[in-house]
Amino acid sequence: MPALRGHELDAARTDLIAAHAYLTTEEGPLHPRELIRDLRTGEGRLLPYAGCLASALRRLPSYRGVALRGGDVAIPEPAVGALLQEPGPVSALAKPSALPAGATVRYAIWSITGRKVRQLLDRPAGSPDPYDEIVFVPGTGFRVLGVRTVPAGPSVVLLRELPGNATAYMDGAEELSGLDLKALAHLEAALAAKPSVGEGQGWPERCAGPVGQGAG
């Protein structure tokens, strides 16, 4: 970030270190599992960490498109129109050419401002990678567009990321808007493509699990 100088550069460095910790920590108090638990329970001990992570993500390039999130346990099926408000960060995989092994797809998300984090991951130069991880900032809201039932498999919840000021959806109205329908069409097309399942590497833990808390 050559345009940054002085205190601004120091702040950016602190933010990006927090994001790198979120993406690479394997155990301990900075592990994504601990951060999400802290924010969901309202304990607040890791709020400064979450604030630095959110600031770092806003410095990174955004991603517009379909992102997939996995899970290996049953999840409640939310009603169409419901708002899922997630106090913690949400990680997902952007348009993968091959899905990780293990857990199946549980959420398909239409992303508007999810952030690309490839440059902060510790990966050898030139290493093959069938997908990119994106992260939604803590506090992001998602609107439920539908639940797709897969034959002989788990259901997939279809979500649209909402901008921070989208209060019009807080009532949980079932009627979908034009933007909702466009996002739904993109999600349905992505799921119909049925990406293959890769071998060996599984879903990163932070890219799997339930999303949000009902707020409508």
Secondary structure, DSSP 4 states (H G I P E B T S, - for coil): -TT--HHHHHHHHHHHHHHHHHHH--SSTTSHHHHHHHHHHT--TTHHHHHHHHHHHHHSPEEEEEEEEEESS----PPTT-EEE-SS-EEEEES-SEEEESSEEEEEEEEEEEEE-GGGS---TT---S-EEEEEPTT-EEEEEEEEPPTTS--EEEEEEE-TT-GGGTT--SS--HHHHHHHHHHHHHHHH-PEEEEEEE--GGGBS---EE--
